[in-house]
Each structure stands twice: as structure tokens, then as C-alpha cells.
Amino acid sequence: MLNNRFVTGAPVWVDMCAPDLGSVSGFYRELFGWELQQGAADVGGYSQYQLSGRTAAGAMAIAGDEAAPAWTLYFRTPEVDATAKAVEQAGGSTLFEAVDILGLGRMAGLVDPGGVAFSVWQQGELKGLDVLNEPGGLIWTELYTPDVSAATAFYGSVFGWRTTEMTFPGGTYTMVHPADGSEDDMFGGIVPLASDPSETGAYWLPYFQVDDCDATVAQARRSGGTVRMEPMSMEGVGRFAKLADPAGAKFAVLQPSPSGEEGQ
């Protein structure tokens, strides 16, 4: 799962955008205990979701016609500009050019050849999220793509990701980990769109850890969210579900199995 070593190519940040953060902040407070800390003018109003004073995610208000509400993953790079160039050379494109964020770091918005948006982060004063791999924190990621081989080739050329295949009844799951890490640093999977009828387009899906998947799903319903996939269990992994917040941003929740035990 994720960790705070923040090696090159690993997820270091996640944020969401919506026209009205006030309309979704209560939803995330009920689900994860997050409190919205409004951003100052010198960071363009960029806000943070915090859990007990620690940053669990970022948030940005957008104009209704600017972009669809969505979650975005950020991957660590030692050099944003070089990574943006590598993306274009590998068939991707630039969503927005590299920009410095005060002394915190440097970032760029990019798009893979399958049309999936993601961002990259070059560490300054800010290394990454405070809350990872614990209740309320990012714990896993998945890329839904029409072509797994093309996606692994692209991200491998850009970040040096390595892959591990895990077989399960009905198919094979491709897991990725950073070039500078080991299999213990695996942070996500690459999933063919055709394998999941609940998914209609390519995108990165963040998973947040919860103590009780079923209770979280019930709360999401009460708070105006959408259950895109009902809770299900997987041996050795845990119990998980796919949701969307009231604005429509997609994410998932995972109640991991205790070490050495099967899913519920």
C-alpha cells in the first residue's frame, strides 16, 4: 500500500474540484471526518481537507463550465519540466504548463494517451499528504483504461513504473510500483475498462481507507452521494465499494483485511 517515503513515481497528493466546495464538504466530513480548511488568496483559494490537523486531500472550487467535478492524483517527480516533456514524447499531452506554488513545490497537469488526466509534483517545502494508509487517508489507486498494455508502456516510460501480475478467478490484475521501490511499495492497479461494466470512461480512481465499508456506504447514501458499486469482498484484500460525492466526483473506499486474514 501507500507510504510516506514519497519515492519518484509514487502518488504524493490527491485533490478534488467542484463548483461549490461547501456543498460537498459536509459529505466528506460525515464519511471521513475531514474538515475543510479554506485556502488563502496567495494560493488562489486552494483549500485542504484535514483530519485532526493533518492534510488528507486538497480541494479547489471551479466554475461550473470549467471542468467536471473529479478527483486528481499527483505523482512525484524530481523534475516537472522533464516529466512533461517525457509525457509528450510518449504520446500524452499537457493540460496546463508547469508552475511554481510559492516555495511548496512545482506542478503540472498532464494527460496520458488514453485521455486520462493526472498531475505531477516536484517537492519543495511540501513533500506530500500527511494522512496515508489509515482511516480517512488515501490507501490505493486504480487506472481504468481501454488498453492495459499501452498504459503500462506509457507510465513505465514516464515514471519507470514496474508491474506485477496477480491472478484471481476470472482474470489478471496488474499492479504497479515505483522504479525506486519494491513490491512492498505497490500503490495501484491498472484495470481494463471492459472488465467492469460499472465504468464507462478511462480515469484514475483514488481509494480512501475506512474502518467499516458497509457503514460508510450507508452514510454516503444518507449524505447525498451515489453508490456506483455495492460493497464486495476480496480475499486477502478487504471489503470495498465505489462511490461518487454529491457533485459527481468518483472515488472508492476500502476496509482492508487484517494482516494475514481473509476479506469479510
N, C-alpha and C positions, 0 to 999 in steps of 0.2 A: 504494500500500500504506500501511500504518500508519506514523506517525512520532511523535516525542515533542514535537510542538508543542502537543498536547492542546487543540485548539480546542473550543469549545462544540459538543456533539453528537457528538463523536468518542469511540470506545472508549478508556478510560484504564486499565481494570483488568479482570481476569478471575480468577474463583476457582472452586473446586470443593468439593463436600461429599460426605462418605461416612461411614458408621458407624465405620469404623476406618481412619484415615489411614495407620497402619503397614502395612496390607495393600496399599495402593496406592503408597506412597512408593517402594518398590523398583522397581515397574513404571516410574514416571516417571524414576527415576534411570537405569535401563537405556536408556530411549528418548531422553531429552533431556539427561542429565547433571545433573538437578535434585537438590538436597539439601534435605530438609525441615527448616526452622527452626521449632521448636515455639514457639507463642505464649505470652506471659505471662498471668497472671491478670487484669491490668488491661485486657486487650483480649479477655477472655472465652476465652482459649486459641486465638484466631485465629492461624493459622500461615502461613508463606510457603514457597514453593518458590524456591530461589535457585540461580543459575548463576554460579559464580565470584564469589560475594559480592554479586551483584545480583539484585533481585527479578524473577522471571519470571511468578509467579502467586501467588494466595492459596489457602488451604485451611482448611476448618473441619470438625471432627468433629461429627456429628449423631446423634441417637438413631435407631435403626432404623425406628421408626414416625413419625418427624418429617417426613421428606421423602425422595424417591428420590434416589440419587446423581446429580449433574448438574453441568455447568459453567454459570456465570452471567457474563454480560457487564455491565460498568458503563460508562455514558456520561456524559461531563462536562456539568455544568450550572452556571451561575453562581448558581442559587438553587433548592435542592432542593424547598422547600415550594411554590414557584410551579410547578415542573415536575410535582409530584404532583397539584396542582390541575388543571393542563392535561391530564394523563392522564385524570383522572376526567371532565372536561368533554368529552373526545374519545371517551368510551366505554370507557375502560380502568378499572382498579381498583388499589387499594393492597394489596400483600402484607404489608408492615409499614411503620409510620409512620417519618417522618424521625427520625434520631438522630445526635447528635454523637459522633464517635470521638476522644476525647481532644482534642488540638489538630490532629489529622491532617486532619480534614475532616468533612463531614456527608453522610449517605447515606439512601436509602430504597429499599425493594423494591416494584416495580410490576408490573402485568400488562397486556398490550395486549388489545384486544377479541377477539383470536383465542385468548386464554388463555395466551400466551407470557410467561414471567417474565423480567424484566431489572431492573437496578438503576441508580441514578444517583448520581453523586459530585460533591459541591461541594468544591472544593480548599481545603485548609487548608495545613498544612505538607507534606502529601503530594500531589504533582502526579499521579503515576501510576506505571505499571510502568517498570522500568529496562531490561528486555530486550524489544525490539520489532524486528520486521523483520530478524531474524538467526537463525541456528540456535538452536533452543531457545526462541524467543520467539514471541509472538502476531504473526501476519502478515496475517490476513484473517478476515472473519466472514461468516456467511450466515444469513438468516432463512428458515426453511421455513414456509410459510403457505398456507392454502387459498385465500386471496384477496389477490393481489399488489396490486391497485388499492386495496383497503381498508387494507392495511398501509402502503403509501406515503403515503396520505392521513393516517393516524393519526400516524406518526412525523414526517411533514412538519409537521403542526400542532403537535406537541410540541417537536421539536428544530429545525425549519426545514430538514430534510434536502432536498437536491436530488437528482435522479436522472438517470442517463444510460443509454440503451439500447444494448446491444451485440448484434448479430445473429450467429448461428452456425448451422451446419447443423442443422436440427431445431427451432429456436426462437429466443427472445429472452431475454437475460439483463439484469435490471435492477440497475444498480449505484448505490450511494448515496454521497454525500459531504456533509460538513457545510456549513451555510449560510455560514460564515465562511472556507471553504476553496475550493480549486479542484478541477478534475478530478484533479489530481495527489494530492489528499488522499482519494481514494476508499478506503474501508475495508471495503466489504462488498457483498453482493448479496442480493436478495430473490427467492426461488425458489418457484414453485408446487409444492405437495406432490404434485399429480397427475403432475408431470413426472419424479418419481423414485420408483420402486416400493420402493426400499430404505428410504424414510422413511414412517413410519406416523403421525406426530403433529407438530404445529407446535412449533418451538423455535428458539433461537439456537444456531448451531454455530460454535465457535471453531476456527480453523486455526493450527497451530504449524509454524514453518519447520524443515525438516530438510535435511541435505546429501544424503541418499540415501533416497528414498521406499521403494524395494523392501526395502532393508536394515532400515529402521525397521519396516515391516510384518512382516517375518520375526521381528524381535526382539519385537514386540508379541505375536505368537503364542507364542513361547517363554516369555514372561513372564506368560502367563495372560490376555492381552487378547483381544478379539474383533475380527475384521476384518469390518466391515459392508459395505464396498465395496472390492474389489481395486484396486490401483494402476492409474490410467489417465492418459493424457497429453492435454494440450490445447495446440494451437499458440499460442505467444506467452505462455502462462501457466506451464506446467510440468507436473510429474507429482504426482498427489495421490491420497489414499486416505482412507476413513472408518473410524474405529476406535472401540472402547469399552474403558475400563480394566477391571480385574478386578471392580470394584464395579458396573460398568454405566454410568458416566458417558461420554457421547458426545463425541467431538471428531474433528478431521481433521488430517492432516499434508500439507504442501505443499513440494515441492522446486521452487523457482521456476526458470524458464528463464533462462539468462544473458541479459543485456540484448541485444536485437536478434536473438536466436536462437529457433528453434522448440523446442517441447517435445520430449522424447526419443521 
